[in-house]
C-alpha cells in the first residue's frame, strides 16, 4: 500500500464498498464528510499503509485481520466466485498479497460503521 491513507471507495446503501480508481487522498472523503450528518466511516472507506508489528492484528508473520475477514466471509457465503473489483490499492494490498482474490470479496463487504 502507498505511504499515505487513501480514499478507497464509498459505502453504498447496500453496505458494500464501491471502489474509486485511481486512489484519491483521504482528505477528499474527510472534506466531503465534514459537510454531511454522518461520520466519515459511515460514508467512505479509507485505506492506510500496513504497519506490521505496530498493529494489534499482526501475528508476527501476517495480517490476522485479513485472515479472519476472509474466513468469516467464506463461512457466510461459502466459496464465492470472485470478480475482482477495480481496486486502486491491490498492487500494494497486504490482504490481497496474503489471502489472494478471496480478500477482495471480503474487503468489499467491510464497513466500519453499521448504523
C-alpha positions in Angstrom: 0.0 0.0 0.0 1.1 3.6 -0.5 2.7 5.5 2.3 -0.4 7.6 2.9 -4.0 6.9 3.8 -6.2 7.0 0.7 -9.9 7.2 -0.2 -10.7 3.7 -1.3 -14.4 3.9 -2.0 -17.9 4.9 -1.0 -20.2 2.8 1.2 -23.4 2.0 -0.8 -26.9 1.8 0.7 -26.5 -2.0 0.4 -23.5 -1.8 2.8 -20.8 -2.6 0.2 -17.8 -0.6 -0.9 -18.0 1.0 -4.4 -14.3 1.5 -5.2 -12.9 4.6 -6.8 -9.9 4.5 -9.2 -7.4 5.9 -9.2 -6.8 6.3 -5.5 -7.5 9.8 -4.1 -6.1 11.4 -1.0 -8.1 10.6 2.2 -8.7 14.4 2.6 -11.2 14.2 -0.3 -13.5 12.0 1.7 -12.9 13.7 5.0 -13.7 17.1 3.5 -16.9 15.8 1.9 -17.9 14.1 5.2 -17.5 17.3 7.1 -20.5 18.7 5.2 -22.7 15.7 6.0 -24.5 14.5 9.1 -22.9 11.0 9.2 -19.3 10.3 10.2 -16.7 9.6 7.6 -16.6 5.9 8.3 -20.3 5.6 7.6 -19.9 7.0 4.1 -16.4 6.3 2.9 -13.8 3.6 3.1 -10.3 4.6 3.7 -7.1 2.5 3.4 -3.9 3.1 5.2 -0.5 1.6 5.0 0.2 -1.7 6.8 2.2 -1.0 10.0 3.0 -4.7 10.6 4.3 -5.1 14.2 2.8 -1.8 15.3 -0.7 -3.2 14.7 -2.7 -5.4 17.1 -3.7 -7.7 14.3 -0.2 -8.5 13.2 0.6 -12.2 14.0 4.3 -11.8 13.7 4.1 -13.2 10.2 1.0 -11.9 8.5 -2.2 -9.8 9.0 -4.5 -11.7 11.3 -7.4 -9.3 10.5 -7.3 -10.1 6.7 -7.1 -13.8 7.5 -10.1 -13.6 9.9 -12.2 -11.5 7.4 -11.6 -14.0 4.6 -12.5 -16.9 6.9 -15.6 -15.2 8.2 -16.8 -14.2 4.7 -16.3 -17.8 3.5 -18.3 -19.1 6.4 -21.2 -16.7 5.5 -21.3 -17.1 1.7 -19.2 -20.2 1.0 -16.5 -20.1 -1.6 -17.7 -17.2 -3.8 -16.8 -16.7 -7.5 -14.6 -13.6 -7.2 -15.0 -11.0 -9.8 -12.1 -8.6 -8.8 -13.2 -5.0 -8.5 -11.2 -2.2 -9.9 -9.2 -1.5 -6.8 -6.6 1.3 -6.6 -4.5 -0.4 -3.9 -4.5 -4.1 -4.9 -0.9 -4.0 -6.2 0.2 -3.0 -2.6 -2.6 -4.6 -0.6 -1.4 -6.9 2.2 -4.7 -8.7 2.4 -4.6 -9.5 -1.4 -0.9 -10.5 -1.2 -1.6 -12.9 1.7 -5.1 -14.1 1.0 -5.4 -13.8 -2.8 -8.7 -13.0 -4.6 -10.8 -14.1 -1.6 -9.6 -11.0 0.2 -11.2 -8.8 -2.5 -14.6 -10.5 -1.9 -14.4 -10.0 1.8 -13.0 -6.4 1.5 -15.9 -5.2 -0.5 -18.2 -6.0 2.5 -16.1 -4.4 5.2 -18.0 -1.4 6.7 -16.7 0.3 9.8 -20.0 1.9 10.8 -23.0 -0.4 10.6 -25.7 2.1 11.5 
